Amino acid sequence: MNKSSSLIASALILLLPIAGGANAAAPEARSERVDFASGATSRVIKGQVKGFAYVDYPLHAGAGQTLSVEMKSSNAANYFN
């Protein structure tokens, strides 16, 4: 390895802890199971998600049932997936 390659490799090794630190904090994640009361046909869930946090909403649905979601946000980059 020549001197310039060695210098570049050393610089990259020194930067790894800094670059890795940016991804070290995982986004806040939570899961809220969606259950329906006996005979209920709908459920309203209200809450907030800030920053890079996200929420999973697992639910059970039968054949022919549909899911409708309304998400209100002041940030156009937010999405429901």
C-alpha positions, -999 to 999 in steps of 0.1 A, spaced: 0 0 0 15 34 -10 15 64 13 -16 81 -1 -36 49 0 -25 44 36 -35 79 45 -69 75 29 -75 42 47 -65 58 80 -89 87 74 -118 64 66 -111 43 97 -111 74 119 -144 86 103 -163 53 109 -173 61 145 -186 95 134 -205 82 104 -218 52 123 -231 75 151 -256 91 127 -274 58 123 -268 45 158 -301 60 172 -329 39 157 -362 57 151 -388 53 179 -411 25 170 -442 13 187 -470 -12 179 -507 -7 187 -529 -37 181 -563 -27 166 -592 -47 181 -629 -40 176 -655 -42 203 -681 -70 197 -705 -58 169 -685 -26 162 -679 -17 126 -654 11 131 -627 23 154 -610 58 157 -574 59 168 -558 93 175 -522 100 182 -490 118 172 -458 106 155 -428 130 156 -395 130 138 -386 96 123 -408 76 147 -434 52 133 -463 31 145 -474 -3 134 -511 -11 137 -516 -48 133 -552 -60 129 -572 -90 118 -596 -86 88 -618 -111 72 -627 -117 35 -646 -88 21 -637 -63 49 -621 -30 39 -598 -6 57 -602 31 54 -575 54 68 -575 92 72 -542 108 81 -540 145 89 -506 161 87 -490 195 83 -460 178 67 -464 168 30 -436 142 34 -456 120 58 -472 89 43 -492 59 52 -479 25 40 
